[in-house]
Structures are given as structure tokens and as C-alpha cells.
Amino acid sequence: MIHFNTIHKAITTILLLALGACSSLRYQVKPEEIAQQAEANEGSTEWAKDQEKKSPGVGKFPKNSWKCNLFVYDMLYNAGANPPKTKDVKNDCYWPLTASGWTGSVSGFTKVSTQERGDIVSSGSHVGVAIGAKTIICAGEEDVHRFTFKAGTSLTIQRYN
């Protein structure tokens, strides 16, 4: 005779295995979803320099640290993308790709020459999410805000694949 607990454990195990398999499938994220996530956080102080911030899958950013790269990471994550991160072997944790890291080759992204909504835009020292042809939303010293790079600033534009 099979007990209820045995059946329950078997069903639970099967469901957990199925969910694990589903989590490895890649959701097709649209650039518009990334832009909407950024716009929804405009004005937030959550990524302000004087705030401590922890995000899923990465180390904790202490107070008095710039968080523009963490903001981009969070917007990608919240939109369902798999944001790039780097391994910190010394501290045994991961960190979001830095602003300068966004100027190189980034797995899952393609460098493009024309900025569109949802693209990731970096000057090498600052990074944000494009919401228009010349405007990004980014984390600054006090809050998340709109920003336009000065004319002539060298920018790298990355589009999520």
C-alpha cells in the first residue's frame, strides 16, 4: 500500500525538477520592457550614492558607492533578462558589469550605432538605459533621473539580443 506522504513527495520532486528545467529557458525580453522598468523607477532614491543596496545574484553595494551599473543590472533583471556580471574571486561573489565593462564585448548584447529605447548606453564612466534617441535614465548621486550626455561624448550602445 502506498502512503499519501510517499505520493506527495514524489509529486513535489517531479514539480521541482520541472520548474528547474523551466528556469533555464530564456525569456525573450523586449527592449521596451527594459525602458519601462527604468522609467518606472525614475525619481527613486533606492540607487542613490548614500544608500546601501542589495540585488539578486550580486554583492551588496555599500553606502557612498556609485550604483549606475547596479541600476542597469536591476532593470535588466526586472525585465526578465539575464544581466551580465563578473566574478569577484577574492570576495567569492558576483558584481554587475561596470560602466567601463559595457564598452567592450558583452555576452547577450550587440553593439549598435544608433540608440533606441531599452538599449544600454555607456560613456565608460557612466551607464544607463536609453529611453529616447539622446536620453538615458540612470542612477546618480541623489536619485534615478533622466540624463543627456554632452555632444561629442564617446558612447557605446549595447542592444539586448
Sequence and secondary structure as in RCSB ss.txt:
>XXXX:A:sequence
MIHFNTIHKAITTILLLALGACSSLRYQVKPEEIAQQAEANEGSTEWAKDQEKKSPGVGKFPKNSWKCNLFVYDM
LYNAGANPPKTKDVKNDCYWPLTASGWTGSVSGFTKVSTQERGDIVSSGSHVGVAIGAKTIICAGEEDVHRFTFK
AGTSLTIQRYN
>XXXX:A:secstr
   HHHHHHHHHHHHHHHHHHHHTS     HHHHHHHHHHTTT  TT TTS B  TTS  B TT   HHHHHHHH
HHHTT    EEEETTTTEEEE  TTGGGS  TTEEEESS  TT EEE SS EEEE SSS EEEE SSSEEEE   
TT   EEEEE 
